[in-house]
Every structure is written in structure tokens, then in C-alpha cells.
Amino acid sequence: MTDEEKVNLMRRLGDIGEDEEPKETLLDYLRFAQDKLLNHIYPYGGAPEELDRRYDTKQVELALILFLKKGAEGEKEHNENSVGRKYMTETEFLASIPRKAGLPK
């Protein structure tokens, strides 16, 4: 999946209009998500420069999680007028992705 396709998928899934958020910002979130995934998958080093294509949808999903929490950074739960929200953490999301085995350095 190309970066353009990932941005378009983020826009569709997150209902993010082109007038709401520039493409460059969404690309930044995709890069940030890629770095987090690479650090998670390869905790002992040896990570490739680019994320394997099989993780494209996970990258988009993590980028959306990070983007849609914008403005609520650090907030785990929110209650207002008897309505409560609890957000998934990065750690909870990343726990579903297996890691590569290796020896600690």
C-alpha cells in the first residue's frame, strides 16, 4: 500500500476531510506509527528501514488511534454528564502484534 493509499484509508476510516487536516500531518502520524511498530516488533534491534507490507493496515490503525486522540493526550478515561469514554492505549494495541525473537543487547 502506498503512502497515498494509507492517507486515503485514514481519511475514510476516521472521517477526516481534506479541508480538516493536511496530508502532511497524516503522513507524520503514519511515520510515527511506523516507528512505534518497528520498535515493538524488533525490541532487540535489527529493524529494517521500512515496515513490512503485511503491517500496512496495523500502521493505519495505530496512526488513526494516535490521531483521533489528538487533544486528549494522556487522558485514559473521560466522564462528562454521565457519559464515560475509555480509550485504548498504544500498549494494548501493540500487545496484539507479535515480536521478533532475539537476544537483548
C-alpha positions as CSV (number, residue, x, y, z in Angstrom):
1,M,0.0,0.0,0.0
2,T,1.4,3.4,-0.9
3,D,1.5,6.4,1.4
4,E,-1.2,8.0,-0.6
5,E,-3.4,4.9,-0.2
6,K,-2.7,4.9,3.5
7,V,-3.7,8.6,3.9
8,N,-6.9,8.0,1.9
9,L,-7.7,5.0,4.1
10,M,-7.1,7.1,7.2
11,R,-9.4,9.8,5.8
12,R,-12.2,7.3,5.1
13,L,-12.0,5.3,8.3
14,G,-11.5,8.4,10.6
15,D,-14.0,10.6,8.6
16,I,-11.2,13.1,8.2
17,G,-11.9,15.7,5.4
18,E,-9.2,17.1,3.2
19,D,-10.1,20.6,4.5
20,E,-9.8,19.4,8.1
21,E,-6.3,18.1,8.1
22,P,-3.4,18.4,5.6
23,K,-2.0,15.3,4.0
24,E,1.5,16.1,5.6
25,T,0.0,15.8,9.1
26,L,-1.5,12.4,8.4
27,L,1.8,11.3,6.8
28,D,3.6,12.4,10.1
29,Y,1.2,10.2,12.1
30,L,1.9,7.3,9.7
31,R,5.6,7.7,10.2
32,F,5.2,7.9,13.9
33,A,3.1,4.7,13.9
34,Q,5.7,3.0,11.7
35,D,8.4,3.9,14.2
36,K,6.3,2.6,17.1
37,L,5.6,-0.7,15.3
38,L,9.2,-1.2,14.3
39,N,10.4,-0.6,17.9
40,H,7.7,-3.0,19.1
41,I,8.3,-5.8,16.6
42,Y,12.1,-5.6,16.8
43,P,12.8,-4.8,20.5
44,Y,16.3,-6.2,20.3
45,G,17.4,-4.2,17.2
46,G,17.8,-5.2,13.6
47,A,14.7,-3.4,12.4
48,P,14.5,-2.8,8.7
49,E,14.2,0.8,7.4
50,E,10.6,0.2,6.2
51,L,7.8,-1.7,7.7
52,D,6.8,-5.0,6.0
53,R,3.7,-4.6,3.8
54,R,1.8,-7.1,5.9
55,Y,1.7,-4.4,8.7
56,D,0.2,-1.7,6.5
57,T,-3.3,-1.9,8.0
58,K,-1.9,-2.1,11.5
59,Q,0.1,1.0,10.7
60,V,-3.0,2.8,9.5
61,E,-4.9,1.6,12.5
62,L,-2.3,2.8,15.0
63,A,-1.9,6.1,13.2
64,L,-5.7,6.6,13.5
65,I,-5.7,5.7,17.2
66,L,-3.0,8.3,17.7
67,F,-4.6,11.0,15.5
68,L,-8.1,10.6,16.9
69,K,-6.9,11.1,20.4
70,K,-5.4,14.4,19.4
71,G,-6.4,16.9,22.1
72,A,-6.9,14.2,24.7
73,E,-3.2,13.3,25.0
74,G,-2.5,11.4,28.2
75,E,-6.2,11.0,29.0
76,K,-7.2,7.4,29.7
77,E,-10.8,8.0,30.7
78,H,-13.2,10.8,30.3
79,N,-16.6,11.3,32.1
80,E,-18.9,14.2,31.4
81,N,-22.7,14.4,32.1
82,S,-22.9,10.7,32.9
83,V,-21.2,9.7,29.6
84,G,-18.0,7.9,30.0
85,R,-15.2,7.1,27.5
86,K,-12.2,4.9,27.9
87,Y,-9.5,4.9,25.3
88,M,-7.4,2.0,24.1
89,T,-3.8,2.6,24.9
90,E,-0.9,2.1,22.5
91,T,0.3,-0.7,24.7
92,E,-3.0,-2.5,24.5
93,F,-3.0,-2.2,20.7
94,L,0.7,-3.3,20.3
95,A,0.1,-6.3,22.5
96,S,-1.8,-7.9,19.6
97,I,1.3,-7.8,17.4
98,P,3.9,-10.5,17.8
99,R,7.5,-9.6,18.3
100,K,10.7,-10.9,16.7
101,A,12.8,-13.1,18.9
102,G,16.3,-12.0,19.7
103,L,18.9,-11.6,22.4
104,P,18.9,-8.4,24.4
105,K,21.9,-6.1,23.7
